[in-house]
Amino acid sequence: MALMKVILSQGKSQKRHFFLGTTQLNLDRILERISRDFPFASIAGTFSPPFSDNWQEYLDECINLIKES
């Protein structure tokens, strides 16, 4: 978490962040805390992928979401 705090504290540097994985509830909690503690952090997006055995489809969707953000 210490590294994440350092990176997020550089929010005015035009870095954008994309959070991938976990449940939507956890992503929502992460975003809530980031917006409170690091108001200048730029969040490009999030994605909580469904649990699936089809990894290629999952990877393709993740890549597309990150590229579009």
C-alpha positions, -999 to 999 in steps of 0.1 A, spaced: 0 0 0 29 24 6 39 24 -31 3 30 -41 1 60 -18 33 75 -33 20 70 -68 -15 84 -61 0 114 -43 15 124 -76 -20 130 -90 -12 164 -104 15 148 -127 -11 137 -152 -7 100 -144 -39 80 -149 -48 49 -129 -69 19 -139 -80 -6 -112 -85 -42 -124 -98 -72 -105 -116 -80 -72 -153 -74 -67 -172 -43 -77 -179 -36 -41 -141 -36 -33 -134 -14 -63 -161 10 -51 -145 12 -17 -111 17 -32 -124 46 -54 -142 61 -24 -110 62 -4 -88 75 -32 -113 103 -39 -112 112 -2 -74 108 4 -61 118 -31 -85 142 -47 -62 150 -75 -56 114 -86 -70 107 -120 -89 74 -123 -91 62 -159 -115 33 -150 -121 1 -132 -132 -34 -142 -144 -63 -120 -143 -92 -144 -167 -121 -141 -153 -153 -128 -148 -175 -159 -127 -203 -174 -125 -183 -207 -92 -164 -200 -87 -152 -236 -120 -135 -236 -113 -120 -202 -78 -107 -214 -92 -92 -246 -119 -74 -227 -94 -61 -201 -70 -49 -228 -98 -31 -247 -111 -14 -215 -77 -1 -206 -70 11 -241 -103 30 -242 -98 46 -208 
